[in-house]
Amino acid sequence: MIYCFVSSALACIDHRGTPQHPARTCTLEKSQETICWGVAYCVRGGPEKERLAMEYLERRECEYDSKTLVDFYREGEPSQPALTGVIVFTSTPDKVSNKYYLGPAPLEEMARQIATAVGPCGNNRDYLFKLEKAMFDIGHEDDYIIELANEVRKELGTAEKGILKERKLVGSSSRMPLTKSHIPTLQLGLRPEAVAMDS
């Protein structure tokens, strides 16, 4: 099993949304034979810094209901993990066991929600546009993210009541040619002895 981004299906009520108007954020779910691209971060400075970093991450990622240990692989080097024991926050795609799981929805409905949700850390659309740009920057654009971001741009261009009409946003609305990034990309693979813990 590999964990990979599947959909914008997780409610965020404390960063980019509120309990009354939750944001939609991306989640990692189990998916067969897929690859998830990303970057791993290392906390250094001893046990106290590690403890403080985990407290911060558990608070920030509180909507995820599991932590999973995985191996990280460099692109083109699938036989030897670059890092082992990497903690990944994951979601159970079940509305009963995971109260923050929103599940799939029509593209237009998700775009409307993302275009209008705002929380203490900013608006939901910036989260999506920054994710779209980050994927572009590491050389692994995601068609689903691009389609959703473009639908949000469309929604923002026609929205009236309460939302300003915006034409120029953080993300690019046109596809630029893909160039190889200088940032090393890594393939995320599940460790055979991985342990999932409640967060």
Salt bridges, closest charged atoms under 4 A:
ASP14 OD1 - HIS15 ND1 3.91
GLU48 OE2 - ARG51 NH2 2.50
GLU55 OE2 - ARG51 NH1 2.31
GLU58 OE2 - LYS67 NZ 2.46
GLU61 OE2 - ARG60 NE 2.66
ASP71 OD1 - ARG191 NE 3.74
GLU75 OE1 - HIS140 NE2 3.54
GLU75 OE1 - LYS180 NZ 3.26
GLU132 OE1 - ARG153 NH2 2.55
ASP137 OD2 - LYS133 NZ 2.74
GLU141 OE1 - ARG175 NH2 3.05
GLU151 OE2 - LYS154 NZ 3.88
GLU166 OE2 - ARG125 NH2 2.76
GLU193 OE2 - ARG191 NH2 2.30
